Amino acid sequence: MGPSCTVIYMKKGISGQWPVAERGEVYLTGLPSWPVKFEVKSGEKFYEFQITIPAVTEGIPDLGEVTCTQKIEAGIK
C-alpha cells in the first residue's frame, strides 16, 4: 500500500481519514485508548485492521506493523 491509499476510521459516530505514506506508514491522531477498527481503501479494494491505542502521556507510540485483511464489501461492522 502506498500514497494512493486512505485509512478510514468509523465507530460510534466518530470518523476520520488519514493518508498513507510511501512505505505504508500512517500517523493517527485524536483516537481513543481502546480497540479501534479501521478500514483502508486502496483503489477499488477495501481492507480492515484493528489496533489498541495505548494511553501514552509522552512521545508518540510506535504500534509497529499491522496486517490488513481484505474485505468483500466496504463498511466497518
C-alpha positions as CSV (number, residue, x, y, z in Angstrom):
1,M,0.0,0.0,0.0
2,G,1.2,3.5,-0.6
3,P,0.1,7.1,-1.2
4,S,-2.9,6.1,-3.2
5,C,-4.5,4.6,-0.1
6,T,-6.5,6.2,2.7
7,V,-7.1,4.9,6.2
8,I,-10.7,5.4,7.4
9,Y,-11.9,5.1,10.9
10,M,-15.6,4.9,11.9
11,K,-17.1,4.0,15.2
12,K,-19.9,5.3,17.3
13,G,-20.5,8.3,15.0
14,I,-16.8,9.3,15.0
15,S,-14.8,9.2,11.8
16,G,-11.5,10.3,10.4
17,Q,-9.3,9.9,7.4
18,W,-5.6,9.8,7.1
19,P,-3.3,9.4,4.0
20,V,-0.9,6.5,3.8
21,A,2.8,7.4,3.3
22,E,5.2,5.9,0.7
23,R,6.2,3.0,2.9
24,G,2.7,2.3,4.2
25,E,3.1,4.4,7.4
26,V,0.1,6.3,8.9
27,Y,0.2,8.9,11.6
28,L,-3.1,8.7,13.5
29,T,-4.2,11.5,15.9
30,G,-7.1,12.1,18.3
31,L,-8.1,8.4,18.8
32,P,-9.3,6.7,22.0
33,S,-7.3,4.2,24.1
34,W,-9.4,1.1,23.3
35,P,-9.5,-1.4,20.4
36,V,-10.4,0.5,17.2
37,K,-11.3,-0.9,13.8
38,F,-10.0,0.8,10.7
39,E,-10.8,0.4,7.0
40,V,-8.3,1.0,4.3
41,K,-9.3,1.9,0.7
42,S,-6.8,1.1,-2.0
43,G,-8.1,1.7,-5.5
44,E,-11.4,-0.2,-5.6
45,K,-10.4,-2.7,-2.8
46,F,-11.1,-2.4,0.9
47,Y,-9.1,-3.8,3.8
48,E,-9.5,-3.7,7.6
49,F,-7.4,-3.9,10.7
50,Q,-7.9,-3.4,14.4
51,I,-5.4,-2.0,16.9
52,T,-5.5,-0.9,20.5
53,I,-4.0,2.6,21.0
54,P,-2.0,2.8,24.3
55,A,-2.7,5.6,26.7
56,V,0.6,7.5,26.3
57,T,1.5,10.7,28.2
58,E,4.9,11.3,26.5
59,G,6.1,11.0,22.9
60,I,4.5,9.2,20.0
61,P,3.8,5.5,20.3
62,D,5.1,3.2,17.6
63,L,2.5,0.5,17.1
64,G,4.7,-1.5,14.7
65,E,3.5,-3.3,11.7
66,V,-0.2,-4.2,11.3
67,T,-1.6,-6.7,8.8
68,C,-4.7,-5.7,6.9
69,T,-7.3,-8.3,5.8
70,Q,-9.1,-7.8,2.5
71,K,-12.9,-7.3,2.8
72,I,-15.7,-8.3,0.5
73,E,-17.6,-5.0,0.9
74,A,-16.9,-1.6,2.3
75,G,-18.1,-0.5,5.8
76,I,-17.0,-1.1,9.3
77,K,-19.1,-3.5,11.3
